[in-house]
Amino acid sequence: MGESPQSKLPVLSGIGSTGSYRWRICALLFFATTINYMDRQVLGLLAPTLHRDIGWSETEYANIIVAFQAAYAIGLVGFGRWIDSVGTRTGYAIAVAFWSIAAAAHALVRTVFGFGAARFALGLGEAGNFPAAVKAVAEWFPRRERALANGIFNSGCNVGAVLAPLSVPWLALRWGWPAPFLVLGVLGFVWLGAWLIFYDSPEKSRGVSSEELAYIRSDSPETPPPTIRWRKLLAHRQAWAFVVGYGFSAPIWWFYLYWLPSFLSQRFGLGLSTLGAPLVVIYSMASVGSVGGGWLSSALLQHGWSLNASRKTAMLVCALCVIPVVFAAHASNLWTATLLIGLAASAHQGWAANLFALASDLFPTQAVASVVGLGGMAGALTAMAFSESAGFILEKTGSYWSLFAIAPSAYLTALAIIHWLSPRLQPAKVS
């Protein structure tokens, strides 16, 4: 197949010549993901405080995390299929409203069971974020821009993880630990108002010019059925490639999200007021990696590389950059450990930007949210097992070394299996 003339344009060239409304949509996805991750990060940041006030053990803390992950697994499958049915605008709006209510509800609980119930509700709602966001990117961006757009919105994970340690300790020290939960719940509804005002399909949006719409639709037209059953999706090796990629790598990111504050507190004696600086550095690096990983594969595509070579080369680079994190647990200096973990977090996010792009590379738009949901469910299930193991290991040994040592093999193994399942990244022929 030959390239269209537009496919030779530099990345983002469409902004000047065809309009930029699609990047406003990407900004909305970025801010939703930022709020999503601030909601998740609150519990990890407040864990030492809540451990003292509520009195939970490492195992009970792991169980609270697992409650979120179990609901997240259930929600991902349900939301993925549902969003493909009802559409991105409605599905995303309901997901954000639900998780914002659940986030605020944390302020009302005072027991381990109460936190588990609140986290379960939060997990159900937050499961809608990535299926909806990846589907929105598939609707609003041509294939050559999708990895970059995914990288930009996915960098909201890291920005949220940066803003959380800057704001949560201040709010908690000033007004008590319930305050961050309430503030973030309100923030979700502020975003919801903006979403309902600005978002619609490209064909219905008044801010989209005819030139930009033609650019968005410049890929080969898709003619799949409006809904595609899960069993039909799972009959394709391409679906399993995404599921494996997500299932192997997701537990590592969950580990960073929930246990980094405890690791830094235990290893280097940091408290609530001093955790902010290293976490800001780690997640700032991760934000750069998210955009950089998406940019790398998009740039390789623009230089004539095949889709297969571009995506897999970017993912290999990211996988190799995770390897040094094995030394973080025994680092004697706070900033050495911070930079090692930051590099690994950055690599993970670059990996994720390309992995999300695979879903829309391999499947038609109508199936993207379902595929992401299936992969997300696999990631949540493997993360549940990893979290239970982490709680057990830490309670028995108090050492983080084995947990950090698992990370490098996860990405390299996943990439090898992805290549075996889809050696050329040919789109699935979904009839």
C-alpha positions as semicolon CSV with decimal commas, in nm:
position;residue;x (nm);y (nm);z (nm)
1;M;0,000;0,000;0,000
2;G;0,132;0,345;-0,091
3;E;0,125;0,644;0,141
4;S;-0,120;0,923;0,084
5;P;0,034;1,269;0,032
6;Q;-0,094;1,372;0,373
7;S;0,091;1,089;0,544
8;K;0,418;1,256;0,448
9;L;0,333;1,569;0,640
10;P;0,526;1,630;0,963
11;V;0,352;1,544;1,285
12;L;0,118;1,825;1,396
13;S;0,139;1,995;1,055
14;G;-0,238;1,985;1,042
15;I;-0,264;2,247;1,314
16;G;-0,177;2,538;1,088
17;S;-0,336;2,419;0,763
18;T;-0,646;2,228;0,871
19;G;-0,745;2,354;1,215
20;S;-0,672;2,256;1,573
21;Y;-1,005;2,170;1,735
22;R;-0,898;1,806;1,774
23;W;-0,616;1,921;2,003
24;R;-0,872;2,094;2,226
25;I;-1,041;1,758;2,258
26;C;-0,703;1,606;2,345
27;A;-0,668;1,873;2,615
28;L;-1,003;1,768;2,765
29;L;-0,885;1,406;2,771
30;F;-0,559;1,519;2,933
31;F;-0,739;1,707;3,214
32;A;-0,978;1,418;3,281
33;T;-0,683;1,180;3,310
34;T;-0,507;1,427;3,539
35;I;-0,806;1,433;3,776
36;N;-0,838;1,056;3,749
37;Y;-0,483;1,006;3,871
38;M;-0,503;1,270;4,141
39;D;-0,799;1,074;4,280
40;R;-0,592;0,755;4,278
41;Q;-0,280;0,913;4,422
42;V;-0,452;1,060;4,728
43;L;-0,470;0,727;4,910
44;G;-0,101;0,648;4,859
45;L;0,003;0,994;4,979
46;L;-0,215;0,975;5,288
47;A;-0,129;0,610;5,360
48;P;0,119;0,686;5,644
49;T;-0,132;0,927;5,804
50;L;-0,427;0,693;5,761
51;H;-0,217;0,401;5,884
52;R;-0,178;0,593;6,208
53;D;-0,535;0,726;6,232
54;I;-0,725;0,420;6,105
55;G;-0,471;0,161;6,223
56;W;-0,452;-0,068;5,922
57;S;-0,176;-0,322;5,855
58;E;0,021;-0,367;5,532
59;T;-0,209;-0,656;5,439
60;E;-0,523;-0,452;5,507
61;Y;-0,383;-0,168;5,299
62;A;-0,317;-0,416;5,018
63;N;-0,677;-0,538;5,048
64;I;-0,807;-0,181;5,011
65;I;-0,599;-0,144;4,694
66;V;-0,726;-0,479;4,567
67;A;-1,086;-0,364;4,622
68;F;-1,017;-0,077;4,381
69;Q;-0,844;-0,304;4,132
70;A;-1,121;-0,565;4,140
71;A;-1,382;-0,299;4,068
72;Y;-1,154;-0,151;3,802
73;A;-1,132;-0,490;3,630
74;I;-1,509;-0,532;3,635
75;G;-1,566;-0,174;3,525
76;L;-1,319;-0,186;3,237
77;V;-1,499;-0,470;3,066
78;G;-1,840;-0,318;3,132
79;F;-1,745;0,037;3,037
80;G;-1,549;-0,068;2,729
81;R;-1,844;-0,249;2,573
82;W;-2,096;0,009;2,698
83;I;-1,902;0,310;2,564
84;D;-1,880;0,142;2,224
85;S;-2,260;0,114;2,239
86;V;-2,371;0,452;2,380
87;G;-2,090;0,667;2,243
88;T;-1,795;0,855;2,385
89;R;-1,975;1,172;2,494
90;T;-2,239;1,003;2,709
91;G;-2,019;0,722;2,839
92;Y;-1,734;0,948;2,949
93;A;-1,973;1,192;3,118
94;I;-2,139;0,921;3,328
95;A;-1,803;0,766;3,421
96;V;-1,662;1,097;3,547
97;A;-1,977;1,183;3,742
98;F;-1,974;0,841;3,911
99;W;-1,607;0,846;4,007
100;S;-1,626;1,206;4,134
101;I;-1,906;1,111;4,375
102;A;-1,704;0,809;4,489
103;A;-1,391;1,022;4,541
104;A;-1,578;1,266;4,764
105;A;-1,733;0,977;4,959
106;H;-1,389;0,884;5,099
107;A;-1,415;1,186;5,328
108;L;-1,707;1,024;5,513
109;V;-1,548;0,688;5,605
110;R;-1,341;0,599;5,912
111;T;-1,285;0,221;5,889
112;V;-1,086;-0,021;5,678
113;F;-1,409;-0,163;5,538
114;G;-1,537;0,188;5,461
115;F;-1,223;0,273;5,266
116;G;-1,248;-0,057;5,080
117;A;-1,609;0,019;4,981
118;A;-1,520;0,374;4,870
119;R;-1,224;0,249;4,667
120;F;-1,444;-0,017;4,506
121;A;-1,689;0,251;4,391
122;L;-1,402;0,471;4,270
123;G;-1,259;0,180;4,071
124;L;-1,590;0,117;3,896
125;G;-1,615;0,479;3,782
126;E;-1,251;0,536;3,694
127;A;-1,256;0,230;3,471
128;G;-1,435;0,440;3,211
129;N;-1,149;0,684;3,161
130;F;-0,909;0,498;2,933
131;P;-1,161;0,314;2,712
132;A;-1,339;0,645;2,651
133;A;-1,021;0,849;2,602
134;V;-0,859;0,603;2,360
135;K;-1,186;0,579;2,168
136;A;-1,206;0,960;2,152
137;V;-0,852;0,971;2,008
138;A;-0,949;0,711;1,747
139;E;-1,253;0,924;1,653
140;W;-1,070;1,256;1,640
141;F;-0,721;1,176;1,505
142;P;-0,583;1,010;1,192
143;R;-0,368;0,706;1,257
144;R;-0,036;0,890;1,217
145;E;-0,120;1,127;1,506
146;R;-0,276;0,877;1,746
147;A;0,036;0,769;1,937
148;L;0,124;1,133;2,001
149;A;-0,233;1,220;2,104
150;N;-0,242;0,913;2,330
151;G;0,092;1,017;2,478
152;I;-0,035;1,369;2,548
153;F;-0,357;1,265;2,720
154;N;-0,183;0,978;2,899
155;S;0,073;1,226;3,037
156;G;-0,217;1,346;3,250
157;C;-0,142;1,042;3,466
158;N;0,193;1,192;3,550
159;V;0,074;1,549;3,583
160;G;-0,194;1,426;3,822
161;A;0,070;1,235;4,014
162;V;0,281;1,555;4,028
163;L;-0,003;1,783;4,134
164;A;-0,124;1,541;4,401
165;P;0,190;1,553;4,621
166;L;0,197;1,931;4,579
167;S;-0,166;1,985;4,682
168;V;-0,278;1,688;4,894
169;P;-0,033;1,737;5,184
170;W;-0,115;2,110;5,197
171;L;-0,490;2,044;5,201
172;A;-0,457;1,764;5,456
173;L;-0,230;1,960;5,692
174;R;-0,454;2,267;5,670
175;W;-0,804;2,115;5,686
176;G;-0,753;1,746;5,767
177;W;-0,720;1,436;5,551
178;P;-1,086;1,438;5,426
179;A;-1,032;1,772;5,246
180;P;-0,836;1,638;4,943
181;F;-1,106;1,382;4,869
182;L;-1,379;1,647;4,873
183;V;-1,186;1,897;4,661
184;L;-1,110;1,641;4,390
185;G;-1,471;1,527;4,382
186;V;-1,580;1,883;4,307
187;L;-1,305;1,922;4,047
188;G;-1,444;1,624;3,855
189;F;-1,779;1,798;3,816
190;V;-1,610;2,114;3,692
191;W;-1,449;1,908;3,415
192;L;-1,783;1,743;3,340
193;G;-1,938;2,081;3,261
194;A;-1,661;2,161;3,013
195;W;-1,696;1,817;2,850
196;L;-2,068;1,855;2,790
197;I;-2,013;2,201;2,639
198;F;-1,726;2,123;2,402
199;Y;-1,738;1,754;2,308
200;D;-1,926;1,588;2,026
201;S;-1,831;1,374;1,728
202;P;-1,615;1,553;1,467
203;E;-1,906;1,560;1,220
204;K;-2,133;1,734;1,472
205;S;-1,883;1,976;1,627
206;R;-1,931;2,334;1,512
207;G;-1,565;2,416;1,582
208;V;-1,437;2,171;1,317
209;S;-1,371;2,306;0,969
210;S;-1,433;2,098;0,660
211;E;-1,054;2,086;0,605
212;E;-0,990;1,953;0,955
213;L;-1,270;1,697;0,923
214;A;-1,119;1,572;0,596
215;Y;-0,779;1,548;0,767
216;I;-0,927;1,353;1,060
217;R;-1,096;1,113;0,817
218;S;-0,794;1,084;0,584
219;D;-0,724;0,719;0,670
220;S;-0,886;0,442;0,471
221;P;-1,258;0,432;0,555
222;E;-1,376;0,169;0,804
223;T;-1,697;-0,024;0,745
224;P;-1,734;-0,253;1,049
225;P;-2,067;-0,336;1,215
226;P;-2,181;-0,092;1,489
227;T;-2,116;-0,340;1,773
228;I;-1,868;-0,628;1,788
229;R;-1,900;-0,910;2,038
230;W;-1,620;-0,987;2,283
231;R;-1,586;-1,345;2,165
232;K;-1,535;-1,219;1,811
233;L;-1,267;-0,977;1,930
234;L;-1,089;-1,245;2,135
235;A;-1,080;-1,473;1,832
236;H;-0,811;-1,241;1,693
237;R;-0,447;-1,268;1,797
238;Q;-0,425;-0,887;1,777
239;A;-0,663;-0,856;2,072
240;W;-0,448;-1,090;2,278
241;A;-0,141;-0,886;2,187
242;F;-0,297;-0,581;2,352
243;V;-0,427;-0,784;2,649
244;V;-0,082;-0,932;2,713
245;G;0,091;-0,596;2,681
246;Y;-0,142;-0,439;2,933
247;G;-0,156;-0,740;3,164
248;F;0,222;-0,761;3,204
249;S;0,296;-0,389;3,244
250;A;0,001;-0,252;3,445
251;P;0,102;-0,408;3,782
252;I;0,434;-0,222;3,772
253;W;0,262;0,114;3,738
254;W;0,014;0,032;4,015
255;F;0,307;-0,056;4,237
256;Y;0,467;0,285;4,178
257;L;0,138;0,462;4,235
258;Y;0,048;0,302;4,567
259;W;0,377;0,205;4,728
260;L;0,625;0,477;4,633
261;P;0,522;0,709;4,919
262;S;0,558;0,422;5,167
263;F;0,892;0,316;5,016
264;L;1,032;0,670;5,038
265;S;0,898;0,709;5,389
266;Q;1,049;0,381;5,507
267;R;1,380;0,400;5,323
268;F;1,460;0,769;5,362
269;G;1,241;0,881;5,654
270;L;1,023;1,122;5,453
271;G;0,700;1,253;5,602
272;L;0,381;1,399;5,455
273;S;0,535;1,744;5,422
274;T;0,859;1,620;5,257
275;L;0,730;1,353;5,015
276;G;0,640;1,608;4,751
277;A;0,978;1,688;4,596
278;P;1,090;1,335;4,495
279;L;0,742;1,240;4,376
280;V;0,719;1,555;4,167
281;V;1,052;1,468;4,004
282;I;0,947;1,107;3,938
283;Y;0,614;1,193;3,779
284;S;0,751;1,491;3,590
285;M;0,998;1,253;3,428
286;A;0,710;1,015;3,359
287;S;0,517;1,295;3,187
288;V;0,812;1,362;2,957
289;G;0,834;0,991;2,882
290;S;0,466;0,967;2,795
291;V;0,486;1,240;2,532
292;G;0,835;1,133;2,421
293;G;0,735;0,770;2,369
294;G;0,437;0,872;2,159
295;W;0,647;1,123;1,967
296;L;0,918;0,866;1,891
297;S;0,694;0,620;1,710
298;S;0,510;0,902;1,530
299;A;0,842;1,052;1,419
300;L;0,964;0,714;1,292
301;L;0,643;0,680;1,093
302;Q;0,700;1,023;0,939
303;H;1,052;0,916;0,837
304;G;0,919;0,623;0,638
305;W;0,938;0,342;0,893
306;S;0,656;0,089;0,886
307;L;0,389;0,098;1,155
308;N;0,520;-0,232;1,289
309;A;0,881;-0,115;1,316
310;S;0,788;0,226;1,457
311;R;0,565;0,101;1,738
312;K;0,785;-0,193;1,839
313;T;1,110;0,005;1,828
314;A;0,962;0,270;2,057
315;M;0,835;0,000;2,293
316;L;1,174;-0,175;2,296
317;V;1,351;0,150;2,384
318;C;1,106;0,199;2,671
319;A;1,148;-0,159;2,794
320;L;1,527;-0,124;2,804
321;C;1,503;0,200;3,002
322;V;1,323;0,017;3,285
323;I;1,618;-0,213;3,362
324;P;1,815;0,022;3,597
325;V;1,524;0,038;3,843
326;V;1,648;-0,288;3,998
327;F;1,907;-0,079;4,184
328;A;1,652;0,161;4,339
329;A;1,570;-0,046;4,648
330;H;1,935;-0,047;4,767
331;A;2,023;0,308;4,664
332;S;2,181;0,488;4,957
333;N;2,092;0,834;4,832
334;L;1,736;0,966;4,802
335;W;1,796;1,137;4,468
336;T;1,970;0,836;4,315
337;A;1,663;0,626;4,397
338;T;1,437;0,905;4,272
339;L;1,609;0,927;3,933
340;L;1,616;0,550;3,886
341;I;1,245;0,521;3,961
342;G;1,173;0,830;3,752
343;L;1,346;0,677;3,450
344;A;1,143;0,357;3,490
345;A;0,818;0,550;3,532
346;S;0,902;0,757;3,225
347;A;0,968;0,443;3,025
348;H;0,642;0,287;3,140
349;Q;0,441;0,585;3,019
350;G;0,617;0,588;2,683
351;W;0,536;0,218;2,656
352;A;0,170;0,287;2,745
353;A;0,135;0,561;2,482
354;N;0,236;0,314;2,211
355;L;0,036;0,029;2,358
356;F;-0,282;0,237;2,348
357;A;-0,202;0,329;1,989
358;L;-0,188;-0,042;1,906
359;A;-0,555;-0,080;2,000
360;S;-0,660;0,172;1,736
361;D;-0,395;0,048;1,489
362;L;-0,526;-0,308;1,502
363;F;-0,903;-0,261;1,540
364;P;-1,176;-0,041;1,390
365;T;-1,294;0,260;1,589
366;Q;-1,617;0,088;1,692
367;A;-1,420;-0,180;1,877
368;V;-1,141;0,026;2,033
369;A;-1,305;0,088;2,374
370;S;-1,396;-0,280;2,404
371;V;-1,039;-0,388;2,327
372;V;-0,896;-0,137;2,576
373;G;-1,148;-0,255;2,833
374;L;-1,046;-0,618;2,790
375;G;-0,678;-0,528;2,821
376;G;-0,747;-0,306;3,119
377;M;-0,934;-0,588;3,292
378;A;-0,633;-0,815;3,241
379;G;-0,407;-0,544;3,383
380;A;-0,630;-0,494;3,685
381;L;-0,640;-0,868;3,756
382;T;-0,264;-0,907;3,735
383;A;-0,224;-0,592;3,946
384;M;-0,452;-0,745;4,211
385;A;-0,226;-1,048;4,234
386;F;0,083;-0,826;4,245
387;S;-0,067;-0,604;4,516
388;E;-0,156;-0,899;4,739
389;S;0,194;-1,036;4,691
390;A;0,348;-0,697;4,767
391;G;0,151;-0,663;5,090
392;F;0,254;-1,014;5,197
393;I;0,622;-0,963;5,106
394;L;0,646;-0,627;5,280
395;E;0,474;-0,750;5,594
396;K;0,704;-1,054;5,614
397;T;1,035;-0,906;5,500
398;G;1,004;-0,527;5,496
399;S;1,216;-0,527;5,177
400;Y;1,122;-0,372;4,842
401;W;1,408;-0,529;4,646
402;S;1,219;-0,823;4,494
403;L;0,930;-0,595;4,391
404;F;1,158;-0,358;4,200
405;A;1,344;-0,653;4,046
406;I;1,030;-0,784;3,874
407;A;0,979;-0,471;3,662
408;P;1,241;-0,510;3,384
409;S;1,135;-0,860;3,281
410;A;0,768;-0,761;3,257
411;Y;0,810;-0,527;2,961
412;L;1,061;-0,735;2,766
413;T;0,850;-1,048;2,807
414;A;0,536;-0,861;2,703
415;L;0,703;-0,722;2,391
416;A;0,828;-1,067;2,289
417;I;0,476;-1,210;2,321
418;I;0,324;-0,913;2,134
419;H;0,567;-0,974;1,848
420;W;0,483;-1,345;1,845
421;L;0,109;-1,278;1,840
422;S;0,123;-0,998;1,583
423;P;0,458;-1,005;1,399
424;R;0,352;-0,742;1,142
425;L;0,081;-0,553;1,331
426;Q;-0,170;-0,619;1,057
427;P;-0,520;-0,489;1,143
428;A;-0,767;-0,752;1,251
429;K;-1,020;-0,843;0,984
430;V;-1,333;-0,801;1,192
431;S;-1,633;-0,888;0,978
